[in-house]
Amino acid sequence: MRILVACEESQRVCIAFREKGHEAYSCDIVFCSGEHPEWHIWADVSPLLNGNCTFRTCDSTAHTIDKWDMIIAFPPCTYLTKAGSCNLYRGGELNEERFTAGQQAAQFFRKIYEADCPRICIENPVPMGVFDLPPHSQEIQPFYFGVPVSKMTYLWLKGLPFLCPTNVIKPQYTFNNYPLFKNSFGKYRQKNRSKTFKEVAAAMALSWG
């Protein structure tokens, strides 16, 4: 299958599908940290979503795609997540600037969700209702896949079955006090915390690849 992994700089999902023999490409406005620039598109993903496109990966190789078989997307959630509602209504008043940013993020989300592709998965945290995203399909936790962390995550699925748990264990941590993240500060904090767990990426490739 030809697979577009949108908004992914870590390449963890891209690599998991590549290991299954699929032609997968990660795409992000950030350069990849997964050490496979030959599979990474360093650009805005919007023009690529509906296929019928030509692009260059970071090794300067040109590729032409008539139609994607699958899109897996991790759109930015900063202004959509329910965890940020305190910032949207700080002091009981609507933060107009943040609300506008949330509307733009929701529009980008819908652009992916409505792309011309038979199989789509979008992953995001629990969103705020004010942005009226489509109903989600599935709720997953990292501890369904052998990661001892509790963090509710939603999946929006089109043309795909539910993601099958691979190793359900008892969670020992919340996302915020997981040793890998609780002392994560500074410039790269958000980037590091947004990476898909490798175990979840492997489950996606196993279930859908």
Residue pairs with C-beta under 8 A, 6 or more apart in sequence:
1 17
1 22
1 23
1 69
1 70
1 209
2 22
2 23
2 24
2 65
2 67
2 68
2 69
2 70
3 14
3 17
3 22
3 23
3 24
3 25
3 68
3 69
3 70
3 71
3 72
4 24
4 25
4 27
4 45
4 48
4 49
4 65
4 68
4 70
4 71
4 72
4 117
5 11
5 13
5 14
5 17
5 24
5 25
5 26
5 27
5 71
5 72
5 73
5 74
6 27
6 28
6 45
6 49
6 71
6 72
6 73
6 74
6 75
6 112
7 27
7 28
7 45
7 73
7 74
7 75
7 76
8 14
8 26
8 27
8 28
8 72
8 74
8 196
9 26
9 28
9 30
9 31
9 32
9 33
9 34
9 40
9 191
10 26
10 32
10 33
10 34
10 195
10 196
11 26
11 32
11 33
11 34
11 35
11 36
11 39
11 40
12 34
12 195
12 196
12 197
12 198
12 201
13 24
13 26
13 72
13 196
13 201
13 204
13 205
14 24
14 25
14 26
14 34
14 36
14 39
14 40
15 24
15 34
15 36
15 39
15 201
16 198
16 201
16 202
16 204
16 205
16 209
17 24
17 204
17 205
17 209
18 24
18 36
18 39
19 205
20 205
20 209
22 205
22 209
24 39
25 39
25 40
25 41
25 57
25 63
26 32
26 34
26 39
26 40
26 41
27 40
27 41
27 43
27 45
27 48
28 40
28 41
28 42
28 45
29 42
29 43
29 44
30 42
30 191
31 37
31 40
31 42
31 58
32 39
32 40
32 42
32 58
34 40
37 57
37 58
37 59
38 57
38 58
38 59
38 61
39 57
40 57
40 58
41 48
41 55
41 56
41 57
41 58
42 58
43 55
45 73
45 112
46 108
46 111
47 53
48 55
48 65
49 68
49 71
49 111
49 112
49 115
49 116
49 117
50 115
50 116
50 117
51 65
51 66
51 67
51 68
51 116
51 117
52 65
52 66
52 67
53 64
53 65
54 62
54 63
54 64
54 65
55 62
55 63
55 65
56 62
56 63
57 63
67 116
67 117
68 115
68 117
69 117
69 118
69 119
70 117
70 118
70 119
70 120
70 121
70 160
70 208
71 112
71 115
71 117
71 119
71 120
71 121
72 120
72 121
72 122
72 123
72 204
73 112
73 120
73 121
73 122
73 123
74 122
74 123
74 124
74 194
74 196
75 105
75 108
75 109
75 112
75 122
75 124
76 105
76 108
77 105
77 124
77 125
77 127
78 84
78 101
78 105
78 190
79 88
79 98
79 101
79 102
79 104
79 105
80 102
80 105
80 106
80 109
80 124
80 125
80 127
80 128
80 131
80 133
81 124
81 125
81 126
81 127
81 128
82 125
82 126
82 127
82 128
83 125
83 126
84 98
84 128
85 128
87 95
87 98
88 94
88 95
88 98
88 99
88 102
88 128
88 130
89 95
99 130
102 128
102 130
102 131
103 131
105 131
106 131
106 132
106 133
109 122
109 124
109 133
110 133
110 134
112 120
112 122
113 120
113 122
113 134
113 156
113 158
118 158
118 159
119 158
119 159
119 160
119 208
120 156
120 157
120 158
120 159
120 160
121 155
121 156
121 157
121 158
121 160
121 163
121 204
121 208
122 155
122 156
123 153
123 154
123 155
123 196
124 153
124 154
124 156
125 151
125 152
125 153
125 154
126 152
126 154
127 133
127 154
133 156
134 156
136 154
136 155
136 156
137 155
137 156
137 157
137 162
138 154
138 155
138 157
138 162
138 163
139 152
139 153
139 154
139 155
140 153
140 154
140 155
140 163
140 165
140 200
141 149
141 150
141 151
141 152
141 153
141 171
142 148
142 149
142 150
142 151
142 153
142 171
142 175
142 197
142 199
142 200
143 149
143 150
143 168
143 169
143 170
143 171
144 165
144 166
144 167
144 168
145 165
145 166
145 167
145 197
145 199
145 200
145 202
145 203
146 166
146 167
146 169
146 199
147 197
147 199
147 200
148 169
148 170
148 171
148 172
148 173
148 178
149 171
149 172
149 173
149 174
149 175
149 178
149 197
150 171
150 173
150 174
150 175
151 174
151 175
155 163
160 208
161 207
161 208
162 207
163 203
163 204
163 207
163 208
164 203
164 206
164 207
165 203
166 199
166 202
166 203
166 206
167 199
173 179
175 181
175 193
176 182
181 192
181 193
184 192
184 193
